[in-house]
């Protein structure tokens, strides 16, 4: 079997597995054996759930969209940057 890995992912995984005394091939074999035993992926896959700060930022943006008069808009980027830097 051949698989293609992103180089950064492979390097990060290799460091983790080395610290456990494993090489990537052994780690992948362990994953496959666990998948066979579980007849499933051996860990729970969950969707990205935003944290409280992100939820608050989303709510703020939604509020601003519904009430455009509460936020300032710009037609010129330079003006916006000048005001931000003040």
MIDOSE-1310 file (N, C-alpha, C; in nm, 2 decimals, decimal comma, always signed):
residues 86
xxxx	+0,09/-0,12/+0,00/+0,00/+0,00/+0,00/+0,09/+0,12/+0,00; +0,05/+0,22/-0,08/+0,12/+0,35/-0,08/+0,02/+0,46/-0,05; +0,07/+0,55/+0,03/-0,02/+0,66/+0,07/+0,06/+0,79/+0,05; +0,00/+0,90/+0,01/+0,06/+1,03/+0,00/+0,03/+1,11/+0,12
xxxx	+0,13/+1,17/+0,18/+0,12/+1,25/+0,30/+0,17/+1,39/+0,27; +0,11/+1,49/+0,33/+0,16/+1,62/+0,33/+0,29/+1,62/+0,41; +0,39/+1,68/+0,36/+0,52/+1,67/+0,43/+0,52/+1,72/+0,57; +0,46/+1,83/+0,60/+0,45/+1,88/+0,73/+0,37/+1,79/+0,83
xxxx	+0,26/+1,73/+0,78/+0,19/+1,63/+0,86/+0,27/+1,51/+0,89; +0,34/+1,46/+0,79/+0,43/+1,34/+0,81/+0,54/+1,37/+0,91; +0,60/+1,49/+0,90/+0,71/+1,52/+0,99/+0,66/+1,54/+1,14; +0,54/+1,60/+1,15/+0,49/+1,62/+1,29/+0,45/+1,48/+1,34
xxxx	+0,38/+1,40/+1,26/+0,35/+1,27/+1,31/+0,47/+1,18/+1,34; +0,57/+1,19/+1,26/+0,69/+1,12/+1,29/+0,75/+1,15/+1,43; +0,75/+1,28/+1,46/+0,81/+1,32/+1,59/+0,73/+1,26/+1,70; +0,59/+1,27/+1,69/+0,51/+1,21/+1,79/+0,53/+1,06/+1,81
xxxx	+0,53/+0,99/+1,69/+0,55/+0,84/+1,70/+0,69/+0,80/+1,75; +0,79/+0,88/+1,71/+0,92/+0,85/+1,76/+0,93/+0,86/+1,91; +0,86/+0,96/+1,97/+0,86/+0,98/+2,11/+0,79/+0,86/+2,18; +0,71/+0,79/+2,10/+0,64/+0,67/+2,16/+0,71/+0,54/+2,12
xxxx	+0,83/+0,56/+2,05/+0,91/+0,44/+2,01/+0,85/+0,37/+1,89; +0,78/+0,44/+1,81/+0,72/+0,38/+1,69/+0,77/+0,45/+1,56; +0,76/+0,38/+1,45/+0,78/+0,45/+1,32/+0,64/+0,47/+1,26; +0,63/+0,55/+1,15/+0,50/+0,57/+1,09/+0,43/+0,45/+1,04
xxxx	+0,51/+0,35/+0,98/+0,45/+0,23/+0,94/+0,38/+0,15/+1,05; +0,45/+0,14/+1,16/+0,39/+0,07/+1,28/+0,27/+0,15/+1,33; +0,28/+0,28/+1,34/+0,16/+0,36/+1,38/+0,04/+0,34/+1,29; +0,06/+0,34/+1,16/-0,04/+0,32/+1,06/-0,10/+0,18/+1,08
xxxx	-0,01/+0,08/+1,10/-0,06/-0,06/+1,12/-0,15/-0,07/+1,24; -0,11/+0,00/+1,35/-0,19/+0,00/+1,47/-0,32/+0,06/+1,44; -0,33/+0,17/+1,37/-0,45/+0,24/+1,34/-0,54/+0,14/+1,26; -0,48/+0,07/+1,16/-0,56/-0,02/+1,08/-0,62/-0,13/+1,16
xxxx	-0,53/-0,19/+1,25/-0,58/-0,30/+1,33/-0,69/-0,26/+1,42; -0,68/-0,14/+1,48/-0,78/-0,09/+1,57/-0,91/-0,06/+1,49; -0,90/-0,02/+1,36/-1,02/+0,00/+1,28/-1,09/-0,13/+1,25; -1,01/-0,23/+1,23/-1,07/-0,36/+1,20/-1,14/-0,41/+1,32
xxxx	-1,08/-0,40/+1,44/-1,14/-0,45/+1,56/-1,27/-0,37/+1,59; -1,27/-0,24/+1,57/-1,38/-0,16/+1,60/-1,49/-0,16/+1,49; -1,44/-0,21/+1,37/-1,52/-0,21/+1,25/-1,57/-0,06/+1,22; -1,48/+0,03/+1,25/-1,51/+0,17/+1,24/-1,38/+0,25/+1,26
xxxx	-1,38/+0,37/+1,25/-1,26/+0,45/+1,28/-1,25/+0,45/+1,43; -1,13/+0,42/+1,48/-1,11/+0,40/+1,63/-1,11/+0,53/+1,71; -1,17/+0,63/+1,67/-1,18/+0,75/+1,74/-1,30/+0,83/+1,69; -1,35/+0,92/+1,77/-1,47/+1,00/+1,73/-1,43/+1,11/+1,65
xxxx	-1,49/+1,13/+1,54/-1,47/+1,25/+1,45/-1,58/+1,35/+1,48; -1,54/+1,46/+1,52/-1,64/+1,57/+1,56/-1,62/+1,69/+1,47; -1,73/+1,76/+1,45/-1,71/+1,88/+1,37/-1,65/+1,99/+1,45; -1,59/+2,08/+1,39/-1,53/+2,20/+1,46/-1,64/+2,28/+1,53
xxxx	-1,63/+2,28/+1,66/-1,73/+2,35/+1,74/-1,66/+2,48/+1,78; -1,72/+2,60/+1,75/-1,65/+2,72/+1,79/-1,65/+2,74/+1,94; -1,55/+2,81/+1,99/-1,54/+2,84/+2,13/-1,63/+2,96/+2,16; -1,63/+3,00/+2,29/-1,72/+3,11/+2,33/-1,69/+3,24/+2,26
xxxx	-1,56/+3,27/+2,25/-1,52/+3,39/+2,18/-1,56/+3,40/+2,04; -1,55/+3,29/+1,97/-1,59/+3,28/+1,83/-1,74/+3,30/+1,82; -1,81/+3,23/+1,90/-1,96/+3,24/+1,90/-2,00/+3,39/+1,93; -1,94/+3,45/+2,02/-1,97/+3,59/+2,05/-1,94/+3,68/+1,93
xxxx	-1,82/+3,66/+1,86/-1,79/+3,74/+1,74/-1,89/+3,71/+1,63; -1,93/+3,59/+1,61/-2,04/+3,56/+1,51/-2,16/+3,64/+1,54; -2,21/+3,63/+1,67/-2,33/+3,70/+1,71/-2,31/+3,85/+1,68; -2,20/+3,91/+1,71/-2,17/+4,05/+1,69/-2,18/+4,09/+1,54
xxxx	-2,12/+4,01/+1,46/-2,13/+4,03/+1,31/-2,28/+4,02/+1,27; -2,35/+3,92/+1,31/-2,49/+3,91/+1,27/-2,57/+4,03/+1,32; -2,54/+4,08/+1,44/-2,61/+4,19/+1,49/-2,58/+4,32/+1,40; -2,45/+4,33/+1,36/-2,41/+4,44/+1,28/-2,47/+4,43/+1,14
xxxx	-2,49/+4,31/+1,09/-2,55/+4,30/+0,96/-2,70/+4,34/+0,96; -2,77/+4,31/+1,07/-2,91/+4,34/+1,09/-2,93/+4,49/+1,12; -2,82/+4,55/+1,17/-2,83/+4,69/+1,21/-2,71/+4,77/+1,16; -2,71/+4,79/+1,03/-2,59/+4,85/+0,97/-2,55/+4,99/+1,02
xxxx	-2,65/+5,06/+1,08/-2,63/+5,20/+1,13/-2,54/+5,20/+1,25; -2,52/+5,09/+1,32/-2,44/+5,08/+1,44/-2,29/+5,07/+1,41; -2,26/+5,04/+1,29/-2,12/+5,03/+1,26/-2,08/+5,12/+1,14; -1,96/+5,16/+1,14/-1,91/+5,25/+1,03/-1,87/+5,17/+0,91
xxxx	-1,90/+5,22/+0,79/-1,85/+5,16/+0,67/-1,76/+5,26/+0,60; -1,68/+5,20/+0,52/-1,58/+5,28/+0,44/-1,59/+5,25/+0,29; -1,56/+5,35/+0,21/-1,55/+5,33/+0,07/-1,40/+5,34/+0,02; -1,32/+5,38/+0,12/-1,18/+5,40/+0,09/-1,09/+5,33/+0,19
xxxx	-1,01/+5,24/+0,15/-0,93/+5,16/+0,25/-0,83/+5,25/+0,32; -0,77/+5,35/+0,25/-0,67/+5,44/+0,31/-0,73/+5,51/+0,43; -0,86/+5,56/+0,41/-0,93/+5,63/+0,52/-0,95/+5,54/+0,64; -0,99/+5,42/+0,61/-1,02/+5,32/+0,71/-0,89/+5,30/+0,79
xxxx	-0,78/+5,27/+0,72/-0,65/+5,25/+0,79/-0,61/+5,37/+0,88; -0,62/+5,49/+0,82/-0,59/+5,61/+0,90/-0,67/+5,62/+1,03; -0,79/+5,59/+1,02/-0,88/+5,60/+1,14/-0,84/+5,49/+1,24; -0,81/+5,37/+1,19/-0,77/+5,26/+1,28/-0,64/+5,29/+1,35
xx	-0,55/+5,36/+1,28/-0,42/+5,39/+1,34/-0,43/+5,50/+1,44; -0,54/+5,58/+1,45/-0,55/+5,69/+1,54/-0,57/+5,65/+1,68
